Amino acid sequence: MLYLIGLGLGDEKDITLKGLEIIKKCDLIYLENYTSKLQCSVKELEKLYEKKIILANREDVEGDDEKGKNQILKSAKTKDVALLVIGDPMSATTHVDLLLRCKKLGIKIEVIHNASIINAVGIVGLELYKYGKTTSIPFPEKNFQPETAYDVIKMNKKNGLHTLCLLDLRPLENKFMSVNDAIKILLDIGEKRKAKGTEKTPIFTKNTFCIGCARIGSDNLIKAGKAEKLLKENFGAPSHCLIVPAKMHFVEEDALKMWK
């Protein structure tokens, strides 16, 4: 049996009782540690769960099981295995793929849900059903400078929908994108398009109202204001995300006054 267990967004105590009970009876415990970051250490998890935790990288989770390279699925054929996922297990397409592969291989699988960034951002005060497509902002590389996030913001604003931008992180390199980094990237894209003449008025400028968030689901650091103001703010430790609202209801505007 393979269990996909959500850990929530805070520390070791965010596990559900059901999830904890299952962990106690499993033979092997893996932690998927490349898509997010908890506000606690692996040792703290092990102390509460009273189990040894094996760190799983991308290849361990997404590796080709037909060639026997996926140790998690290989083990789940004969043992009870838990894969711990920060947030909710089904918030990433990677884990949907695991469901499909387990079905193909005849491995039983059970999902134990928990809070994810998708619903935890409700603390900000914007109505959850008014969010459009979620996007991610990756670290720019020499030959990789995607502008997808900018286009998603543009599309969502046109449709009167808010945009949640998830920011890149590379835990193995101890590299985490900040709200400040994300704002700079979006401003650069806008300036590039203006210079090329593809956009007369960029959709994201220094005057764009946005919301910077850090450690949502834990100590919830939230700051709202114009992009140029948020650039000067310190959001502290990861994980961060950026929200670009569309036109807001007056109740949403009142709620955001808490973070200005």
C-alpha positions in Angstrom: 0.0 0.0 0.0 1.2 3.5 -0.8 -0.1 6.4 1.4 0.2 10.0 0.2 0.0 12.0 3.4 -0.3 15.8 3.5 1.7 17.5 6.2 0.1 21.0 6.0 2.1 24.2 5.8 3.5 24.8 9.3 5.5 22.4 11.4 5.5 18.8 12.5 2.2 19.3 14.5 0.1 20.1 11.4 -0.2 16.4 10.5 -3.8 15.1 10.9 -4.5 12.4 13.4 -5.3 10.0 10.6 -2.1 10.8 8.9 -0.1 10.2 12.1 -1.8 6.9 12.8 -0.9 5.7 9.3 2.7 6.8 9.6 3.1 4.8 12.8 2.1 1.6 11.1 4.1 2.0 7.8 7.3 0.1 7.1 9.0 3.0 5.1 8.5 6.8 5.4 9.6 9.1 2.6 9.5 12.9 2.6 9.1 14.6 -0.8 11.4 17.6 -0.2 11.8 19.4 -3.5 8.5 21.2 -4.1 8.1 23.1 -0.8 9.5 23.7 2.6 8.2 23.1 6.1 8.8 25.4 9.1 10.6 22.7 11.0 13.4 20.2 10.6 13.3 16.5 9.6 14.6 15.6 13.0 11.5 17.3 14.6 9.3 15.2 12.3 11.1 12.1 13.3 10.8 12.8 17.0 7.0 13.2 16.8 6.4 10.4 14.3 8.9 8.1 16.0 10.0 6.9 12.6 13.1 7.2 10.4 12.4 9.5 7.4 14.0 9.0 4.0 14.4 12.2 1.9 13.0 11.7 -1.6 14.3 13.8 -4.5 12.5 14.3 -7.8 13.9 11.1 -9.4 12.8 9.0 -6.4 9.2 10.2 -6.9 9.0 10.6 -10.7 11.6 8.0 -11.7 10.7 5.3 -14.3 9.1 2.5 -12.3 9.1 0.1 -15.3 12.9 0.0 -15.1 12.8 -0.5 -11.3 14.3 3.0 -10.7 11.4 4.2 -8.5 12.2 2.8 -5.1 9.0 4.1 -3.6 6.7 2.3 -5.9 8.9 -0.8 -5.9 8.7 -0.9 -2.1 4.9 -0.3 -2.1 4.4 -3.6 -4.0 5.3 -5.6 -0.9 5.3 -3.1 2.1 3.2 -0.3 3.6 4.9 2.9 2.4 4.1 6.6 3.2 5.1 9.5 1.0 4.9 12.7 3.1 4.0 15.8 1.0 4.2 19.4 2.3 0.8 21.0 2.0 -1.8 18.8 0.3 -0.7 15.7 -1.7 -3.0 16.5 -4.7 -1.9 20.1 -5.2 0.9 19.0 -7.6 0.4 17.1 -10.9 3.4 14.9 -9.9 1.2 13.2 -7.3 -1.7 12.8 -9.7 0.8 10.9 -11.9 1.6 8.7 -8.9 -2.1 7.8 -8.6 -2.2 6.8 -12.3 1.0 4.7 -12.1 -0.2 2.9 -8.9 -3.4 1.9 -10.7 -1.3 0.7 -13.7 1.0 -1.4 -11.4 -1.8 -2.7 -9.2 -0.6 -0.9 -6.1 -3.2 0.2 -3.6 -3.0 3.9 -2.8 -4.7 6.2 -0.3 -4.6 10.0 0.0 -4.8 11.8 3.3 -5.5 15.5 2.7 -4.3 18.6 4.5 -4.1 22.3 4.1 -2.4 23.7 1.0 -1.3 27.2 -0.2 -4.3 27.1 -2.5 -6.8 27.4 0.3 -4.6 28.9 3.1 -4.3 32.2 1.1 -7.8 32.8 2.2 -6.2 34.5 5.3 -5.3 37.4 3.0 -8.9 38.4 2.7 -9.5 38.0 -1.1 -12.4 35.7 -2.0 -11.1 32.3 -3.0 -13.6 31.8 -5.8 -12.4 35.0 -7.5 -8.9 33.6 -8.1 -8.1 32.7 -11.7 -5.3 30.4 -13.0 -2.5 29.9 -10.5 1.0 30.5 -12.0 4.6 30.0 -10.9 7.6 32.3 -11.3 10.8 30.4 -11.9 14.4 31.6 -11.4 15.6 33.2 -14.6 18.6 31.4 -16.2 20.9 32.5 -19.0 18.9 30.7 -21.7 15.6 30.4 -19.7 13.6 33.6 -19.0 9.9 32.6 -19.3 7.2 35.2 -19.2 4.3 32.9 -18.6 3.5 34.3 -15.2 3.2 37.8 -16.6 0.7 36.5 -19.3 -1.3 34.7 -16.7 -1.6 37.9 -14.6 -2.7 39.7 -17.7 -5.3 37.1 -18.7 -6.7 36.9 -15.1 -7.0 40.7 -14.8 -8.8 40.9 -18.1 -11.3 38.4 -16.6 -11.6 40.2 -13.3 -9.7 37.5 -11.4 -7.0 37.5 -8.8 -3.6 35.8 -9.5 -1.7 33.6 -7.0 2.0 33.4 -8.0 3.9 30.6 -6.5 7.6 31.3 -6.3 10.5 29.0 -7.3 12.4 27.1 -4.7 15.4 24.7 -4.7 15.7 23.3 -1.2 18.7 21.1 -2.1 20.6 24.3 -3.1 19.1 26.3 -0.2 17.8 28.7 -2.8 14.3 30.3 -2.4 12.8 33.1 -4.4 11.6 36.1 -2.4 8.6 38.4 -3.0 11.1 41.1 -3.9 12.8 38.8 -6.5 9.4 38.0 -8.0 8.4 41.7 -8.3 11.7 42.6 -10.0 11.1 39.8 -12.5 7.6 41.0 -13.4 8.8 44.6 -13.6 11.6 43.6 -16.0 9.2 41.7 -18.2 6.9 44.8 -18.4 9.8 47.1 -19.2 11.0 44.7 -21.9 7.7 44.6 -23.6 7.3 48.4 -23.4 10.7 48.8 -25.0 9.8 46.4 -27.8 6.5 48.1 -28.4 4.5 45.0 -27.7 2.8 46.7 -24.8 2.1 50.4 -24.6 1.1 50.1 -20.9 2.6 47.2 -19.0 0.1 45.2 -16.9 2.6 45.1 -14.0 4.3 48.4 -13.0 5.8 50.0 -9.8 2.3 51.3 -9.1 0.6 47.9 -9.4 -1.1 47.0 -6.1 -0.1 43.5 -4.9 0.2 41.4 -1.8 3.4 39.7 -0.6 3.1 36.7 1.6 5.6 34.6 3.6 5.1 31.4 5.5 1.4 31.2 5.0 -0.1 28.5 7.3 2.6 29.2 9.9 3.2 32.8 11.1 1.5 34.4 8.1 3.6 37.5 7.2 1.4 39.5 4.8 2.1 42.9 3.4 0.0 44.8 0.8 0.8 47.8 -1.2 2.2 49.1 -4.5 5.0 47.0 -6.0 7.6 49.7 -5.5 6.8 49.8 -1.7 6.9 46.0 -1.3 10.3 45.9 -3.0 11.7 47.6 0.1 10.1 45.2 2.5 11.8 42.3 4.2 9.7 39.2 4.1 12.1 37.0 5.9 12.5 33.2 5.7 10.7 31.1 2.9 8.4 30.1 1.5 7.0 33.2 -0.2 4.2 33.8 -2.7 2.9 36.9 -4.5 -0.7 37.8 -5.2 -1.8 40.3 -7.8 -5.5 41.2 -7.3 -7.9 42.2 -10.0 -10.8 44.6 -9.2 -11.8 44.0 -5.7 -15.2 44.0 -3.8 -15.4 46.6 -1.0 -15.3 43.8 1.6 -12.0 42.6 0.1 -10.6 46.1 0.1 -11.6 46.4 3.8 -9.9 43.1 4.6 -6.6 44.2 2.9 -6.4 47.2 5.1 -5.1 44.8 7.8 -1.9 44.3 5.8 -1.2 47.8 4.5 
